[in-house]
Amino acid sequence: VFLSRGLQIEKTSKVTNIQYIQVILCSLKRLTLTLEKYARVSVVKNYC
């Protein structure tokens, strides 16, 4: 709720930059989790 209010008060250019950064960070998080998942699967397959 506070983040939404803060984004309403800020200038549009600043909010846009924050939203772009948020998208990039979410993408990196998903990529990291996906790579971690595949790394675990390959380790399990190598031991079996």
N, C-alpha and C positions, 0 to 999 in steps of 0.2 A: 504494500500500500504506500509506504513512504517513497520507494523508488519510483512508482508511477507519478506521485505528486511532484517529486523532484524533477522528473523528465518533463512534466507539464510546465514547470517554471523556467527551465533552462532554454537557451536559444536553440533554434532548430538545427543549426549546423553542428552544435556540440552533441545534441541528442542523436543525430544521424551517425556521428563518429562512434558514439557509445554502442549503438545498435550494430554497426558493422563489426566492432570488436567482439561483441557478444556472439555474433554468428560465427566468427572465426574460432573463438574459444570453444564453442559447442562442437564445431566440426573437428577440432583437434582432439577433444575429449572422446568423441565417438570413434575416431580413427584409432586412438590409443586403446580403447576398450576392445575394438575389433581385432587389432593386432595381438593384444594380450590373449584374447580368446583363441585365436588360431595358434599362437605359440603353445598354449596349454594342450591343445588337441594334438599337435605334432609331437610334443614330449610324450604324451600318453601312447600314441601310436608307435613311437620308437621303442618303448619299453615292452610293448605287448608282442 
